[in-house]
Amino acid sequence: MGKYIVLTNKDTFQTILENDGLKPIETYHFYFFDSLKAKYTIAEVLDETIKIQLFESYEGKEYVNQIAVKFFEKFDTIEAAREELNEIVKASGNSQDSVNSKLVKSTEVAV
């Protein structure tokens, strides 16, 4: 089982990183046409039994979910998690849009 997960934050979807069972490692900002679309945080899982808290705002309603970390895709290394982020960026647009998509490492760790 891997030790690292990738967590996503967007305008309508927030993942809470403040969790004793997680250690945020790196945060990346995903831009599309110079507009910030998402923030991705690679976090080390310190406790396999934790739940990740997610907040979502959709059509005027707010939802809160607690999802067990076992349901998240895990990576054995930080490098493998970074590779997954690069795949997410590639998949976000077609080949014509790839020049307008970029992933930038943030100086902040938490999202």
ChimeraX attribute file (.defattr): number of C-alpha atoms within 10 A of each C-alpha:
attribute: neighborCount
match mode: 1-to-1
recipient: residues
	/A:1	9
	/A:2	14
	/A:3	17
	/A:4	25
	/A:5	22
	/A:6	21
	/A:7	21
	/A:8	17
	/A:9	19
	/A:10	15
	/A:11	11
	/A:12	11
	/A:13	16
	/A:14	19
	/A:15	19
	/A:16	14
	/A:17	19
	/A:18	13
	/A:19	15
	/A:20	10
	/A:21	17
	/A:22	21
	/A:23	18
	/A:24	20
	/A:25	14
	/A:26	20
	/A:27	22
	/A:28	23
	/A:29	18
	/A:30	23
	/A:31	17
	/A:32	18
	/A:33	12
	/A:34	10
	/A:35	11
	/A:36	14
	/A:37	14
	/A:38	18
	/A:39	22
	/A:40	23
	/A:41	27
	/A:42	24
	/A:43	24
	/A:44	22
	/A:45	20
	/A:46	14
	/A:47	14
	/A:48	13
	/A:49	11
	/A:50	17
	/A:51	17
	/A:52	21
	/A:53	17
	/A:54	18
	/A:55	16
	/A:56	17
	/A:57	13
	/A:58	10
	/A:59	7
	/A:60	5
	/A:61	7
	/A:62	11
	/A:63	10
	/A:64	13
	/A:65	12
	/A:66	11
	/A:67	13
	/A:68	13
	/A:69	19
	/A:70	13
	/A:71	9
	/A:72	13
	/A:73	14
	/A:74	19
	/A:75	20
	/A:76	13
	/A:77	13
	/A:78	19
	/A:79	11
	/A:80	15
	/A:81	22
	/A:82	17
	/A:83	11
	/A:84	14
	/A:85	19
	/A:86	14
	/A:87	11
	/A:88	13
	/A:89	16
	/A:90	16
	/A:91	11
	/A:92	14
	/A:93	14
	/A:94	10
	/A:95	10
	/A:96	7
	/A:97	12
	/A:98	15
	/A:99	12
	/A:100	13
	/A:101	18
	/A:102	18
	/A:103	18
	/A:104	11
	/A:105	15
	/A:106	16
	/A:107	9
	/A:108	11
	/A:109	17
	/A:110	19
	/A:111	22
